[in-house]
Amino acid sequence: MGLGKKQSGGKSRSGSETRKRGPKINFRVTDAEQAQVQANADRAGLTVGSYARSRTLKQPTTRAVRRAPVETAQLAQLLGLLGAAGGELQRLAKTVDSEAHGSGEINAALADFRAAASAILRALGKRA
Protein backbone atom coordinates (compact mmCIF):
# COMPACT_ATOMS: atom_id res chain seq x y z
CA MET A 1 0.00 0.00 0.00
CA GLY A 2 2.96 2.37 -0.18
CA LEU A 3 3.10 5.43 2.04
CA GLY A 4 0.03 5.14 4.18
CA LYS A 5 -0.64 3.22 7.37
CA LYS A 6 -3.70 1.03 7.65
CA GLN A 7 -6.59 2.48 9.61
CA SER A 8 -8.99 0.27 11.51
CA GLY A 9 -11.44 0.28 8.58
CA GLY A 10 -8.78 -1.09 6.21
CA LYS A 11 -8.24 2.28 4.50
CA SER A 12 -4.78 3.71 4.01
CA ARG A 13 -3.99 7.16 5.42
CA SER A 14 -2.26 9.70 3.24
CA GLY A 15 1.45 10.43 3.62
CA SER A 16 0.78 13.71 5.42
CA GLU A 17 -1.35 11.90 8.02
CA THR A 18 1.43 9.42 8.82
CA ARG A 19 3.93 12.08 9.91
CA LYS A 20 4.72 12.37 13.60
CA ARG A 21 2.66 15.40 14.35
CA GLY A 22 0.36 16.07 17.23
CA PRO A 23 -3.16 17.41 17.31
CA LYS A 24 -4.65 19.83 14.82
CA ILE A 25 -5.59 23.39 15.75
CA ASN A 26 -8.86 24.62 14.26
CA PHE A 27 -10.59 27.95 14.66
CA ARG A 28 -13.52 29.69 13.04
CA VAL A 29 -13.21 32.75 10.81
CA THR A 30 -15.60 34.80 8.74
CA ASP A 31 -15.59 34.45 4.96
CA ALA A 32 -13.74 37.77 4.69
CA GLU A 33 -11.10 36.65 7.21
CA GLN A 34 -10.63 33.35 5.39
CA ALA A 35 -10.17 35.19 2.09
CA GLN A 36 -7.63 37.53 3.71
CA VAL A 37 -5.62 34.66 5.24
CA GLN A 38 -5.67 32.79 1.90
CA ALA A 39 -4.57 35.92 0.03
CA ASN A 40 -1.73 36.54 2.51
CA ALA A 41 -0.58 32.92 2.20
CA ASP A 42 -0.73 33.13 -1.60
CA ARG A 43 1.34 36.33 -1.58
CA ALA A 44 3.91 34.64 0.66
CA GLY A 45 3.94 31.59 -1.62
CA LEU A 46 2.90 29.30 1.25
CA THR A 47 0.04 26.99 2.07
CA VAL A 48 -2.35 28.32 4.71
CA GLY A 49 -0.95 25.91 7.31
CA SER A 50 2.65 26.92 6.62
CA TYR A 51 1.67 30.59 6.63
CA ALA A 52 -0.11 30.28 9.99
CA ARG A 53 2.85 28.39 11.46
CA SER A 54 5.30 31.03 10.21
CA ARG A 55 3.21 33.86 11.68
CA THR A 56 2.53 32.30 15.08
CA LEU A 57 5.75 30.46 15.96
CA LYS A 58 9.17 32.09 16.36
CA GLN A 59 10.91 29.03 14.91
CA PRO A 60 8.55 26.64 13.11
CA THR A 61 9.73 23.04 13.49
CA THR A 62 8.52 21.94 10.08
CA ARG A 63 9.65 22.98 6.65
CA ALA A 64 7.41 25.54 4.99
CA VAL A 65 5.45 24.17 2.04
CA ARG A 66 6.19 26.57 -0.80
CA ARG A 67 3.73 27.09 -3.62
CA ALA A 68 4.04 29.07 -6.77
CA PRO A 69 2.23 32.38 -6.38
CA VAL A 70 -1.17 32.42 -8.06
CA GLU A 71 0.04 34.89 -10.68
CA THR A 72 2.93 32.60 -11.65
CA ALA A 73 0.64 29.61 -12.01
CA GLN A 74 -1.82 31.63 -14.09
CA LEU A 75 0.95 32.97 -16.34
CA ALA A 76 2.30 29.46 -16.87
CA GLN A 77 -1.18 28.24 -17.79
CA LEU A 78 -1.63 31.20 -20.14
CA LEU A 79 1.71 30.42 -21.78
CA GLY A 80 0.54 26.86 -22.44
CA LEU A 81 -2.73 28.03 -23.95
CA LEU A 82 -0.91 30.61 -26.04
CA GLY A 83 1.45 27.91 -27.32
CA ALA A 84 -1.44 25.68 -28.33
CA ALA A 85 -3.22 28.50 -30.17
CA GLY A 86 0.05 29.58 -31.78
CA GLY A 87 0.62 26.04 -33.03
CA GLU A 88 -2.80 26.01 -34.66
CA LEU A 89 -2.12 29.43 -36.20
CA GLN A 90 1.19 28.17 -37.57
CA ARG A 91 -0.53 25.11 -39.06
CA LEU A 92 -3.07 27.45 -40.67
CA ALA A 93 -0.26 29.64 -42.05
CA LYS A 94 1.31 26.61 -43.76
CA THR A 95 -2.07 25.69 -45.28
CA VAL A 96 -2.59 29.22 -46.58
CA ASP A 97 0.97 29.33 -48.00
CA SER A 98 0.38 26.04 -49.85
CA GLU A 99 -2.79 27.46 -51.41
CA ALA A 100 -0.83 30.48 -52.77
CA HIS A 101 -2.90 33.06 -50.87
CA GLY A 102 -1.39 36.05 -49.12
CA SER A 103 -0.44 35.19 -45.57
CA GLY A 104 0.76 38.60 -44.36
CA GLU A 105 -1.97 38.87 -41.72
CA ILE A 106 -1.29 35.36 -40.43
CA ASN A 107 2.45 36.04 -40.22
CA ALA A 108 1.71 39.26 -38.32
CA ALA A 109 -0.52 37.33 -35.92
CA LEU A 110 2.26 34.76 -35.42
CA ALA A 111 4.68 37.57 -34.61
CA ASP A 112 2.18 38.92 -32.05
CA PHE A 113 1.90 35.45 -30.49
CA ARG A 114 5.68 35.21 -30.21
CA ALA A 115 5.84 38.68 -28.61
CA ALA A 116 3.13 37.73 -26.10
CA ALA A 117 4.94 34.49 -25.23
CA SER A 118 8.19 36.41 -24.74
CA ALA A 119 6.45 38.89 -22.43
CA ILE A 120 5.00 36.03 -20.33
CA LEU A 121 8.41 34.34 -20.11
CA ARG A 122 9.99 37.60 -18.96
CA ALA A 123 7.23 38.01 -16.32
CA LEU A 124 8.01 34.47 -15.11
CA GLY A 125 11.69 35.42 -14.82
CA LYS A 126 12.82 33.20 -17.67
CA ARG A 127 14.75 34.04 -20.79
CA ALA A 128 12.55 34.98 -23.70
TIVEX-430596 format. One record per atom (N, C-alpha, C): residue in three letters; x, y, z. Coordinates in steps of 0.1 Angstrom, whole numbers, plus 5000, padded with zeros to 4 digits. Layout:
// residues N
ALAXYZ;...
***
This chain:
// residues 128
MET500849885000;MET500050005000;MET500850135000;GLY502150125000;GLY503050244998;GLY503150325011;LEU502850455010;LEU503150545020;LEU502250535033;GLY501050505031;GLY500050515042;GLY500050405052;LYS499650435064;LYS499450325074;LYS497950285073;LYS497750155077;LYS496350105076;LYS495550165088;GLN494350215086;GLN493450255096;GLN492650135100;SER491850145110;SER491050035115;SER490049985105;GLY489550075096;GLY488650035086;GLY489249975073;GLY490549955074;GLY491249895062;GLY491749995052;LYS491350125054;LYS491850235045;LYS493250275048;SER493950325038;SER495250375040;SER495250525042;ARG495950575052;ARG496050725054;ARG497050785044;SER496850905041;SER497750975032;SER499150995039;GLY500151025031;GLY501551045036;GLY501551155047;SER500751265045;SER500851375054;SER500251335068;GLU499351235068;GLU498751195080;GLU499551095088;THR500651045081;THR501450945088;THR502651015095;ARG502851145093;ARG503951215099;ARG503751225114;LYS504851235121;LYS504751245136;LYS504451385140;ARG503151415140;ARG502751545144;ARG501551525153;GLY501451625162;GLY500451615172;GLY499051655167;PRO498251705176;PRO496851745173;PRO496851865164;LYS495651875157;LYS495351985148;LYS494852105156;ILE495052225152;ILE494452345158;ILE493452405147;ASN492252415151;ASN491152465143;ASN490552585149;PHE490152685141;PHE489452805147;PHE488552855136;ARG487552925140;ARG486552975130;ARG486953115126;VAL486653145114;VAL486853275108;VAL485653315099;THR485453445097;THR484453485087;THR484953455073;ASP484053465064;ASP484453455050;ASP485553555046;ALA485353675050;ALA486353785047;ALA487653755053;GLU487653705066;GLU488953675072;GLU489653555065;GLN488853455061;GLN489453345054;GLN490053385041;ALA489353475034;ALA489853525021;ALA491153605023;GLN491253675034;GLN492453755037;GLN493653665041;VAL493353565049;VAL494453475052;VAL494953395040;GLN494053355031;GLN494353285019;GLN495153375010;ALA494753505009;ALA495453595000;ALA496853625006;ASN497053635019;ASN498353655025;ASN499253535023;ALA498653415024;ALA499453295022;ALA499853285007;ASP498953314998;ASP499353314984;ASP500453414981;ARG500353534986;ARG501353634984;ARG502753594990;ALA502753515001;ALA503953465007;ALA504453345000;GLY503653284991;GLY503953164984;GLY503953044993;LEU503053045003;LEU502952935013;LEU501552875013;THR501452755018;THR500052705021;THR499552775033;VAL498252765035;VAL497652835047;VAL498352785060;GLY498552655061;GLY499152595073;GLY500552645075;SER501352645065;SER502652695066;SER502752845070;TYR501852925064;TYR501753065066;TYR501353085081;ALA500353015086;ALA499953035100;ALA501052995109;ARG501752885106;ARG502852845115;ARG503952945115;SER504253005103;SER505353105102;SER504953235109;ARG503653265110;ARG503253395117;ARG503053375132;THR502853255137;THR502553235151;THR503753175159;LEU504653115152;LEU505853055160;LEU507053125156;LYS507953145166;LYS509253215164;LYS510153125155;GLN510152995157;GLN510952905149;GLN510152785146;PRO509352785135;PRO508652665131;PRO509452545130;THR508952435135;THR509752305135;THR509652225122;THR508752265114;THR508552195101;THR508952285089;ARG509352225078;ARG509752305066;ARG508452365060;ALA508552495056;ALA507452555050;ALA507152495036;VAL505952475033;VAL505452425020;VAL505352535011;ARG506252555002;ARG506252664992;ARG505352624980;ARG504652724976;ARG503752714964;ARG504052824955;ALA503952804942;ALA504052914932;ALA502953014935;PRO503353144935;PRO502253244936;PRO501253224925;VAL500053264929;VAL498853244919;VAL499153304906;GLU499753424906;GLU500053494893;GLU501053414885;THR502053344891;THR502953264884;THR502253144877;ALA501453084885;ALA500652964880;ALA499753004868;GLN499153124870;GLN498253164859;GLN499053204847;LEU500153264848;LEU501053304837;LEU501553174830;ALA501853074837;ALA502352954831;ALA501252884824;GLN500052884829;GLN498852824822;GLN498552904809;LEU498653044810;LEU498453124799;LEU499453094788;LEU500753074792;LEU501753044782;LEU501452914775;GLY500952814782;GLY500552694776;GLY499452704766;LEU498452784770;LEU497352804760;LEU497752884748;LEU498652984751;LEU499153064740;LEU499952974730;GLY500752884735;GLY501452794727;GLY500652704718;ALA499552654724;ALA498652574717;ALA497952654705;ALA497452774709;ALA496852854698;ALA497852894688;GLY499052924692;GLY500152964682;GLY500452844673;GLY500452724678;GLY500652604670;GLY499552594659;GLU498352614663;GLU497252604653;GLU497352714643;LEU497752834647;LEU497952944638;LEU499052914628;GLN500152854633;GLN501252824624;GLN500852714614;ARG500052614619;ARG499552514609;ARG498652584599;LEU497852674603;LEU496952754593;LEU497852834583;ALA498952894588;ALA499752964579;ALA500452874569;LYS500752754572;LYS501352664562;LYS500352624552;THR499052604556;THR497952574547;THR497752684537;VAL497752814543;VAL497452924534;VAL498652944524;ASP499852924529;ASP501052934520;ASP500952834509;SER500452714512;SER500452604501;SER499352634492;GLU498352714495;GLU497252754486;GLU497552874478;ALA498752934480;ALA499253054472;ALA498353174475;HIS497853184487;HIS497153314491;HIS498153394499;GLY497853524501;GLY498653614509;GLY498553574523;SER499653564530;SER499653524544;SER500253634553;GLY500253754549;GLY500853864556;GLY500153884570;GLU498853874570;GLU498053894583;GLU498353774592;ILE498453654587;ILE498753544596;ILE500153554601;ASN501153594593;ASN502553604598;ASN502553714608;ALA501853824607;ALA501753934617;ALA501153874630;ALA500153794629;ALA499553734641;ALA500553644648;LEU501253564640;LEU502353484646;LEU503353564653;ALA503753674647;ALA504753764654;ALA504153814667;ASP502853844667;ASP502253894679;ASP502253784690;PHE501953664686;PHE501953544695;PHE503353534701;ARG504353544693;ARG505753524698;ARG506053634708;ALA505653764705;ALA505853874714;ALA505153854727;ALA503953804727;ALA503153774739;ALA503853664747;ALA504353564741;ALA504953454748;ALA506253504754;SER507053584747;SER508253644753;SER507953734765;ALA506853804764;ALA506553894776;ALA506153804788;ILE505453694786;ILE505053604797;ILE506353544802;LEU507253494794;LEU508453434799;LEU509253534807;ARG509353664803;ARG510053764810;ARG509353784824;ALA508053784824;ALA507253804837;ALA507553684846;LEU507753574841;LEU508053454849;LEU509553444853;GLY510353544848;GLY511753544852;GLY512553454844;LYS512153414832;LYS512853324823;LYS513353404811;ARG514353344804;ARG514853404792;ARG513753394781;ALA513653504774;ALA512653504763;ALA513253464750;
***
